[in-house]
Amino acid sequence: MTKKRKRYPNLQQKLDRPWCYYCERDFDDLKILISHQKAKHFKCDRCGRRLNTAGGLSVHMSQVHKENLTHVENSIPGRQGLENEIFGMEGVPQDAMDQHNQQVTQKHFAEEQERARVSGNAPRGLFPNGSAPQSKRPRVRESIEEIEKRAEQWRRNKAAGIPTVRPDGPVSAPGPQAEPSGMQASPPLAPPFGAPPVQPPAAAPAFSPPGQGFPPPGAPGFPPGQQFYGGPPPPGAANAPSGPYPFASGTTPAGLGLPQRPPFGAPLPGQFPLSQAPGQNGHRPPAANEISDSLDELISNARGAASAATIAEAAPKEKSKKEKNIKLVFEHEELSPEELMAQFPRYTVAH
Amino acid sequence: MSSQFELAQNPTDAISAVKFAPNSSTRLLVSSWDRNVYLYDTHAEPGGKLLQKYEHPQAVLDVCFGRDDNEAFSCGLDWIVRRIDLETGAMSTMSMHEKGVRNVIFSRPHSLLISASWDSTLHLHSLSDIENPDTYTTVPLPSKPFSLSVSPTKLVVAMASRALHIYELDSLAKVSTEGGVVDVEPWQRRESSMKYMTRAVACMPNDAGYASSSIEGRVAVEWFDPSDESQARKYAFKCHRQAVDGQDIVYPVHALAFHPVHGTFASGGGDGVVALWDGVAKRRIRQYQKFPASVASITFSEDGKFMAVAVSPGFENGMEELPDGVIKVFVRELGETEAMGKKK
């Protein structure tokens, strides 16, 4: 008996789940969401009555208990207001909806990536219809002219005494591997000889979807139990490009004799559907010409992330000092209100 | 489950303090600028019953219960700390300061009465010293005291110039029978963690620390334990503010009171708002519907079942007379879990 394969929900299934506007929790179905909202957010803390909406609770509080409801209980900051009339999924403002969908999408891909990394399997959706991953030595489609051109080059190199590459690179695979017939001059997948090998994707953190606060591997808080020491190198260890990459496809740069990695982001359909998460502009797939800088960038990003917390704490303080737009109802350096009141003629009696 | 009502007979001028009796949760003392101390039974009849009125020569700034429900102490602008027999109405002078007396407080475990005056002194009266009932000890302070609070073992004195002293009641009780002027070294000297004048201070009933408030809509929570670990836990937060046309109107936080059972605390501000806070979880538990005027004083009954809120017209910048306004005492019966902190 083979182990039953765990079914992971796909993105659409995740996006379809009802979720609570006030606390961002998601639920199996709408009924459960509504009972959650009644119990957690629309429950009167005076008498325990469960109302259907925040507005309903507000009316109940003012009529029955003569109190003003100022905010929705147990809600995340920024969603405490009463102005949105929420019932289940009704009334959720579009911007909150977009934000939620974006988060779910990012989390989905982060999880999928992580599973792929841990299990060594190709991420789902990479090979449609469950087709097998491409063989490690993919077919090279070369036209006759190209083969001839290469042969000519080889002859010239030989004559000039330039050492030839070992014939185990896929590019040097002879004709039979190429598409036998019917193929027009398709673009070569392999780089021409002498061309620099495609850089390994050094800026691996670009891989982690933005907006998730994904820690770099090995950083504190990395989920335990996901061993990356023995497994394939985690993203970020790209400066040691010797390990087999789980979803290595494409061609081998002849000069290295190593499987080439796909440029990140490119082969994964729908990888960053909503990649412009606010505040995460620093993380994006690097363009080829940026790659040489990407390691430095990586380091500085990591540093930046580490110090970001302290900066974020310090920043609001500075801000509040700057924005002096406050009016003190009572302001006196040394005298308390009582002392000032005591100076009123009606309270002063000679001793 | 919970209800709120206002006392029917209220003082005629601003209220300075409200205090519940130690052994009865319906016995309430109110001191007022109208020169009277009022004693109520809050539940004898609807709207409470005014049991007695104790007239003073001048405005009364503070009042507290003494050893039992029939003994009270008052202080005020006539510089005198008085003992009041609530049964007979007889008043006697405990001591006289050299300026108005702002606060008077009684520590039951130490049987110690402490008064604080704008002459920058404390007077300590030991009520267990029956042989010398007239003896009191004067403790000089570096600044004018603004607020006093006692925990089971400590006295916290909040003063002008953002100074704050924490005294051990044991050492104060020791010198209280000596008489004369004794310069007692405080257990800790601290500077307020807030930028503006300290308005009120209140100790946690579990003896762990205290909360203080400032005239600039802010409350700080600190711990007695001087270790770095405990000191790192202290924090302050903004409250009692109102945004009007992009400008924050900042009200003073006049009143602080800890709930004797749950250890949560209430703050009352010039905006007429009373809020309940969980100082440990750093959460607001609830905020009550706005009162019709500035909140002057808050007190919880000893069993934690009632909260009394005194409301008086607020005193603002540059006023030459106290404005007209509502002067009332509200008594709120708290629900079982109303003042309970967040779980976990």
Interface residues (C-beta under 8 A of the other chain):
Chain A: D45 R46 C47 H65 K66 E67 N68 T70 N325 I326 K327 L328 V329 F330 E331 H332 E333 E334 S336 P337 E338 E339 L340 M341 A342 F344 Y347 V349 H351
Chain B: M1 S2 Q4 A14 S16 W33 P57 Q58 A59 L61 L77 D78 W79 G100 R102 W118 K144 F146 A160 S161 Y196 M197 R199 I215 E216 R241 G246 Q247 D248 I249 V250 Y251 P252 H254 G270 R286 Q287 Y288 Q289 K290 G314 F315 E316 N317 M319 E320 E321 L322 G335 T337 E338
